[in-house]
Amino acid sequence: MSRVCQLTGKRANNGMAVSHSHIRTKKLQQVNLQERRLWWSEGNRWVNLRISTRALRTIQKKGLGTYAKILGIDLTRY
């Protein structure tokens, strides 16, 4: 399974690790993904999602149904 947030679509970021002598090597910065079972009140059921911690914070603020509607995600698929 790829490391992609199911709600926001966030993926890994390509970056550089810079040493003290300024030698730069490629580095992959992964998204902090969490496997969560969240209650979807509009659908009246639990939904299993693999989402980023940033998305979790937004869900706590706005609610799962509202946030999914803003992003255009159909939660009946999950």
N, C-alpha and C positions, 0 to 999 in steps of 0.2 A: 504494500500500500504506500502510495506516495505521501510525502509530508506536506500536505496542503490543507489549509483550514476549509472546512466544508461550508461555512457561512461566508466568510470574507474573501476566500481564495488566496490568502497570503501564502507565499512560498519562500524558499531559501534565498538569501541574498549573497551575491558574490562580492568578496572583499579581499583585502590584503592584510596579512600579518606582517608588521614591520618590526624588525629586530632593533637592538640598540645600535648596531652598525648600519642601520637603514637598509638591510637586505630585505626585499619584499618577496613574500611567497603567497600564493593563492590560498584563500581560506573560504570556507562555506559557512555562512551564519544561518543556522537553522531557526525555524519558527518554533516558539515554545507551545507545542500542541498538547492538549489534554483530552483524554477520552471521558466524556461526561454523559450522564443520563439526566436530562432536564425535563421538567414538567411543562407541557404545552397546554395552557388552559383553554385556548380556543378549540383545539382538537380533542381535549379531554383525555389525554394519554401522555405516556412517557416517550421521549425521543432520544435516541442514542446518537451523539454527535462527536466528531473529533474536531475541536475548535481551538483557536489560539486564546491565550490568556487575555489579550486585549479585547477579543470578542466576548469573553466571559464577563469582563467588567462592564461592557456596554449592555449586555443582557441583564445584568443586575440593575442597571440604571433605567433602561427602557422597557424591558420585558422581552421574552423570546418571540412572541407573535408579532409584536410591533417592529422589532429589529429585522426579522426575516422579511416582513412586508416592505420595509424601506430598501432592503437589498434585492428584493425581487426573487426570493427563494421560496419554493414550495415545500413545506415541511411534511407533507403527506408522503414524500418519497423516502423519508428516513424513519 
